[in-house]
Amino acid sequence: MSIAQTGEFGLISRVVARLGKPGAAVVLGPGDDAAIVVAPDGRVVASTDVLVEGRHFRRDWADAFDIGRRAAAANMADIAAMGATATSLLVALCAPPDLDIGWAEQLAEGLAEESALVGASVVGGDMTASPVLTIAVTALGDLHGLAPVLRSGARPGDIVALAGRTGFAAAGYTVLSRGFRTPKVLVDAYRRPEVPYAHGPAAGRAGATSMIDVSDGLLADLGHIARASHVRIDLLKETFEVPEQMRDAALALGVDPYQWLLAGGDDHALAATFPPDSLLPEGWRVIGSVHEGTGEVTVNGTAWPGAPGWDHFKPASGS
């Protein structure tokens, strides 16, 4: 059955039925003109992201459930990177009328399952017809009394640390783009990121001076911190171990695996800076240091020769 056969309100009913029980932050969920959520901290952290078919996902590469999880993860990772926890999501779905209703239902299930990892809920949104399948998500979050961790707080002498993994999703993208479906660990990483949500607030409590979600590539995203903080960030290449399956895939595909590790996006790791001699929270590891500078990011003291990451207004590439 297609969306056109079901109709807008039939689609809404089917999708809402799959969103699960509202979380503790939800006063009023889907069903009225707007949702009502609580903000105990008195401040609301907000982020939005858009996924467009053919640009951010392909239905022949990932099913609707995984695409739903990716859509939620991309937003909730940004909330975590501020030192906050996501509480609720608003989702807009623009879909071709001939889209199968089951696909939309599975998308809702994926959104709900990923949101549940941090106790968040999908509280509303919008739907409309469109020739291009597009998913827009806005996430709201709570700082729980903490100061937000900005991009502009890094200082010379700070250490640079990473929580989560990099390179896996980019390697999976390259594998899929070359027409393969293995290694499974890489392909699955592209389809469904593993985001270290709890490590964001933990970094805030531990005194992180800056933080960012690694969505477009570690070098590119650390560049945002370097420019906002007016510093130079230097990464140590030897702190990045190439996993065996990634090394084998890189050899087979003729790719430098460090291009995936240092410049690949979509894993949604968290990168942060901490004062020197900080006791890092569990799950964080040192990968570099902060120096005097004017917004550069270097690797072992020199400029990285490849592309630093993803650019949404340039043609897609295998990195």
C-alpha positions in Angstrom: 0.0 0.0 0.0 1.4 3.4 -0.9 1.2 6.7 1.0 -1.2 8.0 -1.7 -3.6 5.2 -0.9 -3.4 5.6 2.8 -3.6 9.4 2.8 -1.9 11.9 5.0 -3.9 11.3 8.1 -3.8 7.5 7.7 0.0 7.8 7.4 0.2 9.9 10.5 -1.9 7.4 12.5 0.3 4.5 11.4 3.6 6.4 12.1 2.5 7.7 15.6 1.5 4.1 16.5 5.1 3.1 16.1 6.8 5.9 18.1 6.5 4.2 21.4 5.7 5.6 24.9 6.6 9.3 25.4 9.6 10.0 27.5 9.7 11.8 30.9 10.3 15.2 29.2 7.1 15.0 27.2 4.0 16.7 28.6 2.0 16.5 25.3 3.1 14.4 22.4 1.7 14.0 18.8 -1.9 14.8 18.2 -2.3 18.6 18.7 -1.1 21.6 16.8 2.1 21.5 18.8 3.9 19.4 21.4 4.7 20.4 24.9 8.0 19.4 26.5 9.5 20.3 29.8 12.8 22.2 30.1 14.0 21.6 33.8 17.2 23.5 33.2 15.5 26.6 31.9 17.6 26.4 28.7 16.8 24.3 25.6 19.6 23.0 23.3 18.3 22.8 19.8 19.8 21.3 16.6 18.4 20.4 13.1 19.6 18.2 10.3 18.2 17.2 6.9 18.7 13.9 5.0 18.0 13.9 1.3 17.8 10.7 -0.7 20.6 10.4 -3.2 22.7 12.8 -1.2 22.7 11.4 2.4 21.2 8.0 1.9 20.1 5.4 -0.6 17.3 3.0 -0.1 19.2 0.2 -1.9 22.0 0.6 0.6 20.1 0.8 3.9 16.5 -0.1 5.0 14.1 2.4 6.4 14.7 1.3 10.0 18.4 2.1 9.7 17.8 5.4 7.9 15.5 6.3 10.8 18.2 5.6 13.3 20.8 7.6 11.3 18.4 10.6 11.1 17.9 10.6 14.8 21.6 10.0 15.6 22.8 12.9 13.4 20.8 15.3 15.6 21.2 13.8 19.0 25.0 13.6 18.5 25.0 17.4 18.1 23.1 17.8 21.3 25.6 15.5 23.1 28.5 17.6 21.6 27.1 20.6 23.6 27.4 18.6 26.8 23.6 18.0 26.8 21.2 15.1 26.5 18.5 14.9 23.9 14.9 14.9 25.2 12.6 15.2 22.1 12.6 15.2 18.4 10.5 16.8 15.7 10.5 15.1 12.3 9.3 16.3 8.9 8.9 13.7 6.2 8.7 14.8 2.5 7.9 11.7 0.5 6.8 10.7 -3.0 3.1 9.6 -3.0 4.0 6.2 -4.3 6.3 5.4 -1.3 5.3 2.2 0.4 3.5 2.8 3.7 5.6 0.1 5.3 8.8 2.0 4.6 7.4 5.0 6.5 6.4 2.8 9.4 9.9 1.3 9.6 11.4 4.7 9.5 9.3 5.7 12.5 10.4 2.6 14.3 14.1 3.4 13.6 13.6 7.0 14.9 11.9 5.7 18.0 14.5 3.1 18.8 17.5 5.4 18.4 15.8 8.1 20.4 15.1 5.6 23.2 18.8 5.1 23.7 18.9 8.5 25.6 15.3 8.5 26.8 14.2 10.9 24.1 10.9 10.8 22.1 9.6 11.9 18.8 6.9 14.4 19.8 5.6 15.7 16.4 6.5 17.0 13.0 5.0 17.3 9.5 4.4 15.4 6.3 4.0 16.5 2.7 4.4 15.1 -0.8 7.7 15.6 -2.6 9.4 14.2 -5.6 12.5 13.7 -3.5 12.4 11.7 -0.3 13.6 14.0 2.5 13.8 13.6 6.3 14.3 16.7 8.4 14.8 16.3 12.2 15.0 18.9 14.9 16.3 17.7 18.3 15.8 19.4 21.6 18.0 18.8 24.6 18.7 19.5 28.3 22.0 20.7 29.9 21.0 19.5 33.4 22.6 22.5 34.9 25.9 22.3 33.1 27.5 25.0 31.2 27.3 24.4 27.4 30.6 23.2 25.8 31.3 25.5 22.9 33.7 25.3 19.9 35.4 28.4 21.0 37.0 27.4 24.3 40.1 25.5 23.3 43.4 27.0 24.6 47.1 26.4 23.8 48.3 23.6 26.0 45.0 21.8 26.0 44.9 18.1 25.1 42.6 16.8 22.2 40.6 13.7 22.9 38.2 11.5 21.1 35.2 9.4 22.2 33.8 6.9 19.8 35.3 5.6 16.5 36.1 7.3 13.2 36.6 5.9 9.7 34.2 3.0 9.9 31.2 4.7 8.2 33.4 6.3 5.6 34.9 2.9 4.8 31.4 1.4 4.6 30.4 4.2 2.2 33.3 3.4 -0.1 32.6 -0.3 0.0 29.0 0.3 -0.9 29.8 2.8 -3.6 32.1 0.2 -5.3 29.3 -2.3 -5.4 30.2 -4.5 -2.5 28.4 -5.4 0.7 31.2 -6.6 2.9 33.1 -6.3 5.3 29.8 -6.3 7.3 31.3 -4.3 10.2 32.1 -1.4 7.8 28.8 -1.5 5.9 26.8 -1.7 9.2 28.7 1.3 10.5 27.6 3.3 7.5 24.0 2.2 7.9 23.7 2.6 11.6 26.2 4.8 13.6 27.2 4.0 17.2 27.1 7.3 18.9 28.8 7.8 22.3 25.9 9.9 23.6 26.7 9.7 27.3 30.3 10.8 26.7 29.2 14.4 25.8 27.7 15.3 29.2 30.5 13.4 30.9 33.1 15.6 29.1 31.2 18.7 30.2 31.3 17.5 33.8 35.0 16.8 33.5 35.7 20.4 32.3 36.0 20.0 28.5 37.0 23.4 27.0 35.5 22.7 23.6 33.7 19.9 21.8 32.2 18.9 18.5 30.3 16.1 16.8 32.5 14.4 14.1 30.0 14.2 11.3 32.0 15.5 8.3 35.4 14.2 9.1 37.7 14.6 12.1 40.1 17.1 10.4 37.3 19.2 9.0 35.3 19.3 12.3 38.3 20.0 14.5 39.0 22.8 12.0 35.8 24.4 13.3 37.1 24.3 16.8 40.5 25.6 15.7 39.0 28.6 13.9 36.5 29.4 16.6 39.2 29.2 19.3 42.0 30.9 17.2 44.4 28.0 17.8 46.2 25.3 15.9 45.3 21.7 16.6 47.8 19.0 16.0 46.8 15.3 15.8 49.1 12.4 16.4 48.7 9.9 13.5 50.1 7.0 15.6 47.2 7.3 18.0 44.9 6.0 15.3 45.1 2.2 14.9 43.8 0.8 11.6 41.5 -2.2 12.4 42.3 -5.3 10.4 39.1 -5.4 8.3 39.5 -1.7 7.5 43.1 -2.3 6.5 42.1 -5.2 4.2 39.3 -3.2 2.6 41.7 -0.2 2.0 44.2 -2.5 0.4 41.6 -4.1 -1.9 40.1 -0.7 -2.8 43.3 1.2 -3.2 42.5 3.7 -0.4 44.7 5.2 2.3 42.9 4.0 5.5 44.0 7.1 7.3 41.9 9.2 4.9 38.9 7.3 6.3 40.1 7.6 9.9 41.0 11.3 9.8 38.7 12.7 7.2 35.7 10.3 7.0 32.3 11.3 8.4 29.1 9.8 9.6 30.4 7.9 12.6 29.4 10.7 14.9 32.2 10.4 17.3 32.8 13.3 19.7 36.1 15.3 19.7 36.9 17.6 22.6 39.7 19.6 24.2 40.5 19.4 27.9 42.9 21.4 30.1 46.4 19.8 30.4 46.8 17.0 33.0 43.0 16.5 33.0 41.7 13.1 34.2 39.7 12.1 31.1 36.3 10.5 31.6 36.0 6.8 30.7 35.8 6.3 27.0 37.9 9.3 26.0 41.4 8.9 24.6 44.1 11.5 23.8 44.8 12.0 20.1 46.6 15.4 20.0 47.2 18.8 21.4 46.4 22.5 21.1 48.9 25.1 20.2 49.2 28.8 19.3 47.8 29.3 15.8 45.2 30.8 13.6 42.7 28.0 12.9 44.9 25.3 11.4 44.7 21.5 11.9 47.9 19.5 11.3 48.9 15.9 11.6 52.2 15.3 13.3 53.0 18.9 12.7 52.3 19.1 9.0 49.3 19.8 6.8 47.2 16.8 5.8 47.6 16.2 2.0 44.1 14.9 1.3 40.7 16.4 1.7 39.9 17.2 5.4 36.3 15.9 5.2 32.9 16.1 3.6 31.6 19.3 2.0 27.8 19.3 1.4 28.1 21.6 -1.6 30.8 19.6 -3.5 30.3 16.3 -5.4 30.2 13.2 -3.2 33.4 11.2 -3.1 34.6 7.9 -1.7 36.1 9.5 1.4 
